[in-house]
């Protein structure tokens, strides 16, 4: 069911992240995803789930069309040689996972 919140699975392998070599790795991922989302609407928040390799995105509550366009543009596309899967997430699930961080 469409939602204003998205989950990007398989964005990176957390076991291969080397913060000594690339200390801004997670910031770069966040900014890249946020920039793409902002092409379709106003992104409220992006959170990188560092331990799982996932990224969570939230648009304004009334901007489900932007989330849909983002999902359609990025679902089953390759990012850094990894097939990413983008799915809708109910806002209450997003809010329970992505606390104010």
N, C-alpha and C positions, 0 to 999 in steps of 0.2 A: 504494500500500500504506500503510495507517495507520502513523503514527509519533507520537512525543511532540514532534516539532518541526514548526513551521509557517513558511511564507514568505508574507507579505502583499505582493503585487505592486501597483504603481500607487497607493500611498498618498498620494504627493504628487509634484509636478513639481520636481525639484531646481533647475531653472533659474529658478524663480519664487520661491524662498525668499529673503526679505530679512531677514537677521539683524540689520541695523541697526534695522529697524522692529519686528521680533519676535525678540529675542535668545534666547528660550526655546523657539523653534519645535520643535527636535528633542527637547527634554526633554518638551514637551507631548505630542508624538506618542507617545513612548515610554510616558509615564504613561497616556495614554488607552488604548493597546493593552493594556498590562499590567493596567489596571483591568478591562477587558472579559474578558481571559483568566482573571483571578482569580475572576470570577463562576462559572466552570466548574471550576476546580481551582487547584492551587498552581503559579503560573508561577515557573520558576527564573530565567529571564533573557529580556530583550527587548533587541534591538540594532537601531538605526536605521541602515540603509545610506544614508547621507546623499547620496552621489554618484549613487545609482540610484533613489531614491524608494521603496525597499522596507523592510519591517520583518521581522525574524526573531524567532521566539518559541520558547522551549523550556520544556516541562513536565517534571516528574519522570519518569524513565525508565519507571516503572510506570503513569503516568497518561495513557495513550493515549486513554481515554474523554473526558478533559477536552479534549484536542486535537481530538478528533472533534466534540465539542459546539461548540467555538469555531469550527472550520471550517464546520460546518453553519449556525451563527448569522451568520457574517460573509461567507462566500463569495458573490460576485456581489451585494454590497450596495454602496450608495453611501456614500462618506466624503468630505466636503467637495466634493461634486459630481463625484467620480471613482469609477468602477466599480472596485472592488478584487477581486482574485482571490486566494483563499487556497488553498494547496496543502500537502500533506504533504511533508516533506523528511527523508530518512534521517538519523539522528543523526550518522553519520560525515561526511556532507556539511555539516550544520550546524556541526559542530566544526571542519571544515577552513576554513569561511568565517568563522565567528564565533570568532575567537581571544579570549583574555582581554583584553577592551578595557575 
